[in-house]
Amino acid sequence: MRRSRALSALSLVAASALVLTACGGDDEGGDPNAGSDTDVKSMATGKGQQGDVFKLGAAAASDQVIVAIDQGYSGYNNDTPDTNTSYNTFVLEPVLSGAFKLDGNNKVLLNGDVMESVEVTSPDPQVVEYKIKPDVKWSDGQAWDCDDFYLAWLAHSGKVDSFTSASTSGYDLMSEVTCKDDLTFETTYGKPYLDYKNLFLPTAIMPAHVLEQQAGIADITALKPGGDAGQLKAAGDFWTGEWKAFDPAIMPGSGPYKLTAFNQNSDQVTLEKNPEWIGAKGGPNKAIVRAIPDTKAMATALQNGEVDVIGSVQPDATAAATLKSLTSQGVTYGSAPRLSFEHLDLNYDRIFADDAARKAFFQVVNRQEIVDKLIKPVQADAVPLNSIVYFPGEEGFVDLYSDKTGQGAEAAMKTLEDGGWTKGSDGIYEKDGKRLSFEIAHNDNARRTQTVEIILAQAKAAGMEVKDDTDANFLKGRVDKGDYDVALFGWSSTPFKSEQEAIYTSEGNQNWQGLSDPTIDQSFAAAVSATDEAAATQAYQAADKALAEQYASLPLFQTPSMWGFRGIDRVYMQSYYGPMWNLGEWEKTS
C-alpha cells in the first residue's frame, strides 16, 4: 500500500498520502547490481534530468512493452481510501502529471515538462505559487491548468464531506487558494508547511473539466467549502465514486500516456501515447501492464519471454535466484531498499485493546528469523526495522524496537500473567472470557503467508493462537474498514514524513486500527507545522517514540524491491512510482 496516502499495502501515494503496498528506503543499501554485468545504479536518474528539474529524455520510438507488477490496476482516482495502493501508482504515474517527480534516488524534482516553476513567494504567511507551462493538455485536448490544481485542493482539503480522500495532510493547512489566472495557482498556508513539495503530485491532480461536465458544475473554482451544498455533494460524489470503474471517455491522461484498455478478468491494463503530450515523444507506443501476484511466476514469465520487464515489491528468494541466473540470456537484475516497510498493525477495537496482549505479542515475535529466512536471500544486508517514522541512515533514526521484540515465550507469558491473563486447559491464555486467539490478515502473497507461519509457531509457544487470514481482496476494501485483528501489509511513501500524520493520529484518514494517543497527535501536529527542519525532526522523533511505547504497530523490515528486464536499455524501479516512472525514455535494444 502507499503510505499516504498507505506503503501501493506498499502492499505500499500521491496527494500526500502513504500508499498500501501489497508489500522502504533511500538509494543506498543492498546490491542493486547483483547477478548482472550492467551498472543498474546508474539508471536511477532520468535521461533528460538536469539539476533539480526532470524532463522526459529523448528516446527512439518502439512498438510496445509488456510489464508485470504484483497486483493490478483498480481505479483511476488513486486517492480514495479503497483505491489508494502502490500498484495503482505504478500504473498511473506515466498517465497523470504532477508538479514534482522523484527520480530513482528519491530526489525531489520539478516536473519541467508541465511546470515553469514552483516558488515560495512569502515565508510568513507561507505562500506557494505554481506556474504551469502553456499548452499542457489532457489527452482529450482540454487544458491541464489551474482548475485542476484547485480541484486537487478541494478534494484533499478535508473541508468538504462528500470528498473522501485517503489523506488531507498539508492541504488541510491551506487557508486560501487562488487561481490568479489559468496558468498560475497560489496557495496560502495558515500554518507553515515544510513539506509543500509533497503536494500536487501526479495522482492528486484529476481532470476538473471532466468532473464539471459529469457532475453539472459550471466552474469548479467557484465552489467553496461551506458553499452550495448540492453542488459540493455532486462534485464530491463524482470525485469519490465515479472514477473507480474503467471508462477511458472520462479518464484522460495528462502525462506522456493515457489509459486505453482494461481487462478485469486477466488483470491487464493498456497504456498508449497521449497525442497531446508536449514533452519528448519517444519510447514505447504502448505498454501492457499485467498483474502476476506470484513473484516466482513473474520471474519465470521474464525468463520465457512473456514479458519484457518485471517490477516487484514482494521480494522472494527463489525469484531473485532465477533472475540472477539469467544474465547469459540478456536479463538485467536489480534490487534496492525502498521507502517502504512491512509491518503488523494491531487493532485496538478487538483483542488488542488490551495493553498486555499487545506487549506480549511484540515480545514473542522474532523478527530476525523472518528477515533471515525471507529477506536476506534478496538483500544480504537486510536487518529488522526499528523505527516507524525513519529508515536506517536517515537523520532522526533511533532504534526503538530492539528492546521490545524477540524476547521469547517466557517473557511474553510473564507479561500476560502480570496483565491478568491465565492459561486455559488448551494451553491458550484467556481473560474476561476471551481466548488469546486472533488472525493475521493479509493479501494473497506467498511471503506474507510464510511470515504468518513463522509467527504462528513463535506465538504458540507463548500460549497464543494465531490463524492465517489470507484474502486476495484484503487491501481493496477490508483494511481501510479496520476489518482485522492484526493487519500484515506494507506502507510505501515519498521522502516526506508529514504523510504519516494521516495514519497514526486520532482523526487520521488512514488510522484504521483505532489508535488514539494525545502525545502522538501533539507530536505530529508540531512536526508538520514546524518552521525549521531541526524542530520538525525533534517532533517526529517524539511521535516515533510514543508510537513504540503504545505497542501499536510492529515494523518488520524495510522492503527491498526487485526487478528485471530484457531488450530495453535501462529500467530502474523507483521506490514510490515503480518501474514505469520514466517509461517514455525506454529504448528497445532487441
C-alpha positions as CSV (number, residue, x, y, z in Angstrom):
1,M,0.0,0.0,0.0
2,R,1.0,3.5,-0.1
3,R,1.9,5.3,3.0
4,S,-0.2,8.2,2.4
5,R,-1.8,8.1,1.1
6,A,-0.8,3.8,2.7
7,L,3.1,1.6,2.0
8,S,0.7,0.7,-3.5
9,A,-0.2,-2.4,1.3
10,L,3.1,-0.7,-0.3
11,S,1.0,-3.7,-0.4
12,L,2.9,0.3,-0.3
13,V,1.0,7.9,-2.5
14,A,0.1,10.6,-4.4
15,A,-1.7,13.5,-2.8
16,S,0.3,13.5,0.3
17,A,-0.7,10.1,1.3
18,L,1.1,6.9,2.1
19,V,0.1,4.0,-0.1
20,L,-0.6,0.4,0.6
21,T,1.7,-2.0,-0.9
22,A,0.7,-5.5,-1.1
23,C,4.4,-5.3,0.1
24,G,11.3,1.4,2.0
25,G,14.3,3.1,1.5
26,D,16.7,5.5,0.1
27,D,19.0,4.9,-2.7
28,E,21.6,3.2,-0.6
29,G,22.0,-0.3,0.7
30,G,21.8,-3.7,-0.8
31,D,23.4,-4.8,-4.0
32,P,21.4,-3.4,-6.9
33,N,23.8,-4.9,-9.4
34,A,23.9,-8.5,-8.1
35,G,23.7,-11.0,-10.9
36,S,24.3,-8.5,-13.7
37,D,27.2,-7.1,-15.7
38,T,25.3,-3.8,-16.0
39,D,25.5,-0.8,-13.7
40,V,21.9,-0.7,-12.6
41,K,22.5,2.1,-10.1
42,S,23.4,4.5,-13.0
43,M,19.8,4.0,-14.3
44,A,18.3,5.8,-11.3
45,T,18.4,9.2,-13.0
46,G,16.4,10.2,-16.0
47,K,18.0,10.8,-19.4
48,G,16.8,14.4,-19.6
49,Q,17.2,15.2,-15.9
50,Q,19.2,18.3,-15.1
51,G,19.9,19.7,-11.6
52,D,16.5,19.8,-9.8
53,V,14.4,19.6,-12.9
54,F,13.0,16.5,-14.6
55,K,12.2,16.4,-18.2
56,L,11.4,13.2,-20.1
57,G,14.6,12.4,-22.2
58,A,14.7,11.8,-25.9
59,A,14.4,8.1,-26.9
60,A,13.8,6.2,-30.1
61,A,10.2,5.2,-30.6
62,S,9.2,1.5,-30.4
63,D,6.1,-0.6,-30.6
64,Q,5.2,-2.0,-27.2
65,V,6.5,-3.4,-24.0
66,I,4.8,-5.8,-21.5
67,V,5.4,-5.0,-17.9
68,A,4.5,-7.3,-14.9
69,I,3.8,-6.0,-11.4
70,D,2.5,-7.7,-8.3
71,Q,-1.1,-6.5,-8.4
72,G,-3.2,-4.8,-11.0
73,Y,-5.0,-1.5,-11.6
74,S,-8.1,-0.9,-9.6
75,G,-9.1,2.7,-10.1
76,Y,-8.3,5.9,-12.0
77,N,-8.7,8.0,-8.8
78,N,-5.9,6.6,-6.6
79,D,-6.6,9.0,-3.7
80,T,-9.7,7.4,-2.2
81,P,-9.1,5.0,0.8
82,D,-10.2,1.9,-1.1
83,T,-8.2,2.5,-4.3
84,N,-5.0,4.0,-2.8
85,T,-2.4,1.4,-3.5
86,S,1.2,1.3,-4.8
87,Y,0.1,-0.7,-7.8
88,N,-2.3,2.0,-9.0
89,T,0.5,4.4,-8.5
90,F,2.8,2.3,-10.7
91,V,0.2,2.2,-13.5
92,L,-0.9,5.9,-13.2
93,E,2.4,7.6,-12.8
94,P,3.0,7.8,-16.6
95,V,-0.6,8.8,-17.1
96,L,-1.2,11.6,-14.6
97,S,1.2,14.6,-14.3
98,G,2.1,16.4,-11.1
99,A,4.1,19.5,-10.1
100,F,7.0,17.3,-8.9
101,K,8.6,14.0,-9.7
102,L,11.0,11.7,-7.9
103,D,13.9,10.0,-9.6
104,G,15.3,6.6,-8.7
105,N,17.4,8.2,-5.9
106,N,14.2,9.7,-4.4
107,K,15.4,13.2,-5.3
108,V,12.6,15.7,-5.5
109,L,12.5,17.3,-8.9
110,L,10.3,20.0,-10.5
111,N,8.4,18.4,-13.4
112,G,9.8,20.6,-16.1
113,D,7.6,19.0,-18.8
114,V,4.5,20.7,-17.4
115,M,5.7,23.3,-14.8
116,E,7.5,26.6,-15.3
117,S,8.2,26.9,-11.6
118,V,7.0,26.3,-8.0
119,E,8.2,29.1,-5.6
120,V,7.6,30.1,-2.0
121,T,6.8,33.8,-2.6
122,S,6.3,34.6,1.1
123,P,7.5,32.9,4.2
124,D,5.0,34.4,6.6
125,P,2.3,33.6,5.9
126,Q,3.7,30.9,3.7
127,V,2.6,31.4,0.1
128,V,3.5,29.0,-2.7
129,E,3.0,29.9,-6.3
130,Y,2.7,27.3,-9.1
131,K,3.3,28.4,-12.6
132,I,2.0,26.0,-15.2
133,K,3.5,25.8,-18.7
134,P,1.4,27.0,-21.6
135,D,-0.3,24.4,-23.9
136,V,-0.2,21.5,-21.4
137,K,-3.2,19.4,-22.3
138,W,-5.1,16.3,-21.2
139,S,-5.3,13.6,-23.8
140,D,-8.9,14.7,-24.7
141,G,-7.5,18.0,-25.8
142,Q,-8.6,20.1,-22.8
143,A,-6.2,22.3,-20.9
144,W,-4.3,21.0,-17.9
145,D,-4.4,24.2,-15.8
146,C,-5.3,25.9,-12.6
147,D,-8.8,24.4,-12.4
148,D,-7.2,21.0,-12.0
149,F,-5.0,22.2,-9.1
150,Y,-8.0,23.8,-7.5
151,L,-9.9,20.6,-7.7
152,A,-7.0,18.7,-6.2
153,W,-7.0,21.1,-3.2
154,L,-10.8,21.0,-2.8
155,A,-10.8,17.2,-2.8
156,H,-8.0,16.8,-0.3
157,S,-8.7,19.7,2.0
158,G,-10.9,17.8,4.4
159,K,-13.3,20.7,4.3
160,V,-16.0,19.0,2.1
161,D,-17.5,15.8,3.5
162,S,-18.5,14.4,0.1
163,F,-14.9,14.2,-1.0
164,T,-13.4,11.1,0.7
165,S,-9.7,11.5,0.4
166,A,-7.2,8.9,1.7
167,S,-5.2,11.8,3.2
168,T,-5.6,15.5,3.8
169,S,-2.1,16.2,5.2
170,G,-0.8,19.5,4.0
171,Y,-3.8,20.5,2.0
172,D,-5.8,21.0,5.3
173,L,-3.3,23.7,6.3
174,M,-4.1,25.9,3.4
175,S,-6.2,28.9,4.4
176,E,-6.6,30.3,0.9
177,V,-6.2,29.0,-2.6
178,T,-6.5,31.2,-5.7
179,C,-6.4,30.8,-9.5
180,K,-4.6,34.1,-10.3
181,D,-5.0,33.2,-14.0
182,D,-5.4,30.0,-16.0
183,L,-1.7,29.1,-15.5
184,T,-1.0,30.5,-12.0
185,F,-2.2,28.8,-8.9
186,E,-1.4,30.3,-5.5
187,T,-1.7,28.6,-2.0
188,T,-1.6,30.4,1.3
189,Y,-1.0,28.4,4.5
190,G,-2.5,29.1,7.9
191,K,0.5,27.3,9.4
192,P,3.9,26.7,7.9
193,Y,4.4,23.5,6.0
194,L,7.9,22.5,5.2
195,D,6.8,19.5,3.0
196,Y,4.8,21.6,0.5
197,K,6.7,19.8,-2.3
198,N,4.8,16.6,-1.3
199,L,1.5,18.1,-2.6
200,F,0.0,18.2,-6.1
201,L,1.9,15.1,-7.0
202,P,0.7,13.0,-10.0
203,T,-2.3,11.1,-8.8
204,A,-3.6,14.1,-6.8
205,I,-4.4,16.1,-9.9
206,M,-7.6,14.9,-11.7
207,P,-9.4,16.4,-14.7
208,A,-11.6,19.2,-13.4
209,H,-13.3,19.6,-16.8
210,V,-14.5,16.0,-16.7
211,L,-15.9,16.5,-13.3
212,E,-17.6,19.7,-14.3
213,Q,-19.2,18.0,-17.3
214,Q,-20.3,14.9,-15.5
215,A,-21.5,16.4,-12.2
216,G,-23.1,19.5,-13.7
217,I,-20.7,22.0,-12.2
218,A,-20.3,25.3,-14.2
219,D,-17.0,26.3,-12.7
220,I,-15.1,24.2,-10.1
221,T,-13.2,27.2,-8.8
222,A,-16.5,28.9,-7.8
223,L,-17.2,26.0,-5.4
224,K,-16.0,26.9,-1.9
225,P,-16.2,24.8,1.3
226,G,-19.4,25.8,3.0
227,G,-21.0,27.0,-0.2
228,D,-23.7,25.4,-2.3
229,A,-24.4,22.1,-0.6
230,G,-25.9,20.4,-3.6
231,Q,-23.1,21.4,-6.0
232,L,-20.5,20.3,-3.4
233,K,-22.2,17.0,-2.9
234,A,-22.4,16.4,-6.7
235,A,-18.7,17.2,-7.1
236,G,-17.6,15.1,-4.2
237,D,-19.7,12.1,-5.1
238,F,-18.3,12.1,-8.6
239,W,-14.7,12.5,-7.5
240,T,-15.0,9.8,-4.8
241,G,-17.2,7.3,-6.6
242,E,-17.2,7.7,-10.4
243,W,-13.5,7.4,-11.2
244,K,-13.2,3.9,-9.9
245,A,-14.6,1.8,-12.8
246,F,-12.8,1.9,-16.1
247,D,-14.1,4.3,-18.7
248,P,-11.5,6.0,-21.0
249,A,-14.0,8.6,-22.0
250,I,-13.9,10.2,-18.5
251,M,-10.3,9.2,-17.7
252,P,-7.9,11.2,-19.8
253,G,-4.2,11.3,-19.4
254,S,-2.1,14.4,-18.6
255,G,1.3,12.6,-18.8
256,P,3.0,11.0,-21.7
257,Y,0.5,8.1,-21.7
258,K,-3.2,7.5,-21.4
259,L,-5.3,4.5,-20.4
260,T,-6.9,2.8,-23.3
261,A,-8.0,-0.7,-22.2
262,F,-8.6,-2.8,-19.1
263,N,-9.3,-6.5,-18.9
264,Q,-10.5,-7.1,-15.4
265,N,-10.6,-10.9,-15.9
266,S,-6.9,-11.0,-16.8
267,D,-6.0,-8.0,-14.6
268,Q,-4.3,-6.3,-17.5
269,V,-4.3,-2.6,-18.4
270,T,-3.1,-1.0,-21.5
271,L,-1.4,2.4,-21.8
272,E,-0.9,4.2,-25.1
273,K,0.8,7.5,-26.1
274,N,-1.0,10.7,-25.1
275,P,-1.4,12.5,-28.5
276,E,-1.5,15.9,-26.8
277,W,1.7,15.4,-24.8
278,I,4.1,18.4,-25.3
279,G,7.2,16.7,-23.9
280,A,9.6,14.1,-25.5
281,K,7.6,11.7,-27.7
282,G,9.8,8.7,-27.9
283,G,9.8,5.3,-26.1
284,P,7.2,2.6,-26.4
285,N,4.0,3.5,-28.2
286,K,2.1,1.0,-26.0
287,A,2.7,-0.5,-22.6
288,I,0.7,-3.5,-21.4
289,V,0.8,-3.9,-17.7
290,R,0.0,-7.4,-16.3
291,A,-0.6,-8.4,-12.7
292,I,1.3,-11.5,-11.7
293,P,0.9,-11.9,-7.9
294,D,3.3,-14.8,-7.6
295,T,6.8,-13.4,-7.8
296,K,8.3,-16.7,-8.8
297,A,5.8,-16.9,-11.7
298,M,6.7,-13.3,-12.6
299,A,10.4,-14.2,-12.9
300,T,9.5,-17.3,-15.0
301,A,7.4,-15.1,-17.3
302,L,10.5,-12.9,-17.9
303,Q,12.7,-16.0,-18.4
304,N,10.2,-17.3,-21.0
305,G,9.9,-14.0,-22.9
306,E,6.3,-13.5,-22.0
307,V,7.1,-10.1,-20.5
308,D,9.9,-7.5,-21.1
309,V,10.0,-6.0,-17.6
310,I,9.1,-7.2,-14.1
311,G,8.9,-5.0,-11.0
312,S,8.0,-6.4,-7.6
313,V,7.8,-5.0,-4.2
314,Q,7.3,-8.6,-2.8
315,P,10.9,-9.9,-2.5
316,D,11.2,-13.6,-3.0
317,A,14.4,-15.7,-2.6
318,T,13.6,-18.2,-5.3
319,A,12.6,-15.5,-7.8
320,A,15.7,-13.5,-7.1
321,A,17.9,-16.6,-7.7
322,T,16.1,-17.2,-11.0
323,L,16.6,-13.6,-12.2
324,K,20.3,-13.6,-11.2
325,S,20.9,-16.7,-13.2
326,L,19.5,-15.2,-16.4
327,T,22.4,-12.8,-17.2
328,S,23.6,-15.0,-20.1
329,Q,20.1,-14.7,-21.6
330,G,20.3,-10.9,-21.5
331,V,18.4,-10.3,-18.3
332,T,19.4,-7.5,-16.0
333,Y,18.5,-7.9,-12.4
334,G,18.2,-5.1,-9.8
335,S,17.4,-4.8,-6.1
336,A,17.4,-1.9,-3.7
337,P,15.8,-0.9,-0.4
338,R,12.6,1.2,-0.9
339,L,10.9,3.9,1.1
340,S,8.6,1.2,2.2
341,F,8.3,-1.1,5.2
342,E,6.5,-4.3,6.1
343,H,4.6,-4.2,9.4
344,L,1.9,-5.6,11.7
345,D,-0.9,-3.3,12.8
346,L,-2.8,-4.3,15.9
347,N,-6.5,-3.4,16.1
348,Y,-7.4,-1.6,19.2
349,D,-11.1,-2.3,18.7
350,R,-10.6,-6.1,19.2
351,I,-8.5,-8.3,21.3
352,F,-5.5,-6.0,21.2
353,A,-7.4,-3.3,23.1
354,D,-5.6,-5.0,26.0
355,D,-2.2,-3.4,26.7
356,A,-0.6,-6.6,28.0
357,A,-1.7,-8.6,24.9
358,R,-0.1,-6.0,22.6
359,K,3.2,-6.0,24.5
360,A,3.3,-9.8,24.8
361,F,2.7,-10.2,21.1
362,F,5.6,-7.8,20.3
363,Q,7.8,-9.8,22.7
364,V,7.1,-13.1,21.1
365,V,7.7,-12.1,17.5
366,N,11.3,-12.9,16.5
367,R,11.8,-10.5,13.5
368,Q,15.3,-11.7,12.9
369,E,14.1,-15.1,12.0
370,I,11.7,-13.6,9.5
371,V,14.4,-11.4,7.9
372,D,16.9,-14.3,7.8
373,K,14.6,-16.7,6.1
374,L,12.6,-14.4,3.8
375,I,14.6,-11.2,3.0
376,K,18.3,-11.8,3.2
377,P,18.3,-14.1,0.1
378,V,17.1,-11.0,-1.8
379,Q,19.2,-8.3,0.1
380,A,22.1,-9.9,2.0
381,D,22.5,-7.0,4.5
382,A,18.8,-6.7,5.4
383,V,18.0,-6.2,9.1
384,P,14.8,-5.8,11.2
385,L,13.5,-2.2,11.0
386,N,13.5,-0.4,14.4
387,S,11.5,2.7,13.7
388,I,8.1,3.6,12.2
389,V,8.9,7.2,11.1
390,Y,12.5,6.8,10.0
391,F,14.6,4.4,7.9
392,P,18.2,3.5,8.8
393,G,20.6,6.1,7.8
394,E,18.1,9.0,7.9
395,E,18.8,11.8,10.3
396,G,16.4,11.3,13.2
397,F,16.6,7.4,13.2
398,V,16.6,5.9,16.7
399,D,16.3,2.2,17.4
400,L,13.0,1.9,19.4
401,Y,12.1,-1.7,18.9
402,S,15.1,-4.0,19.5
403,D,14.3,-4.0,23.3
404,K,10.6,-4.7,22.7
405,T,10.6,-7.7,20.4
406,G,12.2,-11.1,20.1
407,Q,12.4,-11.7,23.8
408,G,10.9,-15.1,23.7
409,A,7.9,-17.1,25.0
410,E,8.8,-16.8,28.7
411,A,9.0,-13.0,28.7
412,A,5.7,-12.9,26.8
413,M,3.9,-15.2,29.2
414,K,5.1,-13.2,32.2
415,T,3.7,-10.1,30.6
416,L,0.4,-11.8,30.0
417,E,0.1,-13.1,33.5
418,D,1.1,-9.8,35.1
419,G,-1.7,-8.3,32.9
420,G,-4.4,-10.7,34.3
421,W,-4.3,-13.4,31.6
422,T,-4.4,-17.0,32.7
423,K,-3.6,-20.1,30.7
424,G,-6.6,-22.3,29.8
425,S,-6.7,-26.1,29.7
426,D,-5.9,-25.9,26.0
427,G,-2.7,-24.0,26.6
428,I,-4.1,-20.7,25.3
429,Y,-4.3,-17.7,27.5
430,E,-7.6,-16.1,28.3
431,K,-9.0,-13.1,30.1
432,D,-12.6,-12.0,30.8
433,G,-13.9,-15.0,28.9
434,K,-11.9,-14.2,25.8
435,R,-9.1,-16.5,24.5
436,L,-6.0,-15.0,23.1
437,S,-6.8,-16.3,19.7
438,F,-6.5,-14.0,16.7
439,E,-6.0,-13.8,12.9
440,I,-3.3,-12.1,10.9
441,A,-4.9,-10.8,7.8
442,H,-3.1,-10.1,4.5
443,N,-3.5,-10.2,0.8
444,D,-2.7,-13.3,-1.2
445,N,1.0,-13.2,-1.0
446,A,3.4,-16.2,-0.5
447,R,5.9,-14.3,1.5
448,R,3.2,-13.0,3.9
449,T,1.9,-16.5,4.3
450,Q,5.4,-17.6,5.2
451,T,5.7,-14.7,7.6
452,V,2.5,-15.8,9.4
453,E,3.7,-19.4,9.6
454,I,6.8,-18.2,11.4
455,I,4.9,-16.1,13.8
456,L,2.3,-18.8,14.4
457,A,5.0,-21.1,15.7
458,Q,6.6,-18.4,17.8
459,A,3.3,-17.4,19.4
460,K,2.1,-20.9,20.0
461,A,5.0,-21.4,22.4
462,A,3.7,-18.4,24.4
463,G,0.1,-19.6,24.7
464,M,-1.3,-17.5,21.8
465,E,-3.4,-19.0,19.0
466,V,-2.6,-17.4,15.6
467,K,-4.5,-18.1,12.5
468,D,-3.8,-17.1,8.9
469,D,-6.4,-14.9,7.3
470,T,-5.5,-14.8,3.6
471,D,-7.8,-12.6,1.5
472,A,-6.9,-11.6,-2.1
473,N,-9.0,-8.5,-1.6
474,F,-7.8,-7.6,1.8
475,L,-6.2,-4.4,0.6
476,K,-9.2,-3.5,-1.6
477,G,-11.9,-3.0,0.9
478,R,-11.1,-4.6,4.2
479,V,-8.0,-3.0,5.6
480,D,-9.5,0.5,5.3
481,K,-12.6,-0.6,7.2
482,G,-10.5,-1.9,10.2
483,D,-11.7,-5.4,9.4
484,Y,-8.9,-7.4,11.0
485,D,-7.3,-8.5,14.3
486,V,-3.8,-7.9,13.0
487,A,-3.0,-6.5,9.6
488,L,0.1,-7.5,7.7
489,F,1.0,-5.2,4.9
490,G,3.4,-2.5,3.8
491,W,3.4,1.3,3.6
492,S,5.1,3.0,0.7
493,S,6.0,6.7,0.9
494,T,7.6,9.6,-0.7
495,P,10.6,11.1,1.2
496,F,8.3,13.4,3.2
497,K,7.4,12.5,6.8
498,S,4.3,14.6,7.1
499,E,2.4,11.8,5.2
500,Q,2.4,9.7,8.3
501,E,0.1,12.1,10.3
502,A,-2.9,10.6,8.4
503,I,-2.0,7.1,9.6
504,Y,-1.2,7.4,13.3
505,T,-3.1,10.4,14.6
506,S,-6.6,10.0,16.2
507,E,-8.5,11.6,13.4
508,G,-6.2,10.5,10.6
509,N,-7.9,9.3,7.4
510,Q,-5.8,6.2,7.3
511,N,-5.8,5.4,11.0
512,W,-7.7,2.1,10.6
513,Q,-6.5,0.4,13.7
514,G,-8.3,2.7,16.2
515,L,-5.1,4.1,17.7
516,S,-5.6,7.3,19.8
517,D,-2.8,8.8,21.8
518,P,-2.5,12.6,22.7
519,T,1.3,12.5,22.6
520,I,1.3,11.1,19.1
521,D,-1.3,13.6,18.0
522,Q,0.5,16.6,19.5
523,S,3.9,15.5,18.2
524,F,2.8,15.1,14.7
525,A,1.0,18.4,14.8
526,A,4.1,20.1,16.0
527,A,6.3,18.3,13.4
528,V,4.0,19.1,10.4
529,S,3.8,22.8,11.3
530,A,7.4,23.3,12.3
531,T,9.3,26.2,10.7
532,D,12.7,24.5,10.6
533,E,14.0,21.0,10.0
534,A,15.6,20.6,13.4
535,A,12.3,21.3,15.2
536,A,10.5,19.0,12.8
537,T,12.9,16.2,13.4
538,Q,12.6,16.5,17.2
539,A,8.8,16.4,17.0
540,Y,8.8,13.4,14.6
541,Q,11.2,11.6,17.0
542,A,8.7,12.2,19.8
543,A,5.9,10.8,17.7
544,D,8.0,7.8,16.8
545,K,8.8,7.1,20.5
546,A,5.2,7.4,21.5
547,L,4.2,5.0,18.8
548,A,6.7,2.5,20.0
549,E,5.5,2.8,23.6
550,Q,2.0,2.1,22.5
551,Y,3.0,-1.2,21.0
552,A,0.6,-0.3,18.2
553,S,2.4,-1.2,15.0
554,L,5.4,-3.6,14.8
555,P,7.8,-2.8,11.9
556,L,9.3,-5.9,10.4
557,F,11.8,-4.8,7.7
558,Q,12.5,-2.2,5.1
559,T,11.2,-3.8,2.0
560,P,13.6,-4.2,-0.9
561,S,12.3,-4.0,-4.5
562,M,13.5,-6.4,-7.1
563,W,13.2,-6.0,-10.8
564,G,14.4,-7.5,-14.1
565,F,14.3,-6.5,-17.7
566,R,15.5,-7.6,-21.1
567,G,15.6,-5.9,-24.5
568,I,15.4,-2.4,-23.0
569,D,18.3,-0.1,-22.5
570,R,17.6,1.0,-18.9
571,V,14.9,0.3,-16.2
572,Y,15.1,1.4,-12.6
573,M,12.4,0.6,-10.1
574,Q,11.6,3.9,-8.3
575,S,10.8,3.4,-4.7
576,Y,7.4,5.1,-4.8
577,Y,6.4,5.2,-8.5
578,G,7.5,1.7,-9.5
579,P,9.3,0.7,-12.7
580,M,7.5,3.0,-15.2
581,W,8.3,6.4,-13.8
582,N,10.3,7.2,-17.0
583,L,8.5,4.8,-19.4
584,G,8.7,7.3,-22.2
585,E,12.5,7.2,-22.1
586,W,12.8,3.4,-22.6
587,E,14.5,2.3,-25.8
588,K,14.3,-1.2,-27.2
589,T,17.7,-2.8,-27.7
590,S,16.4,-6.0,-29.3
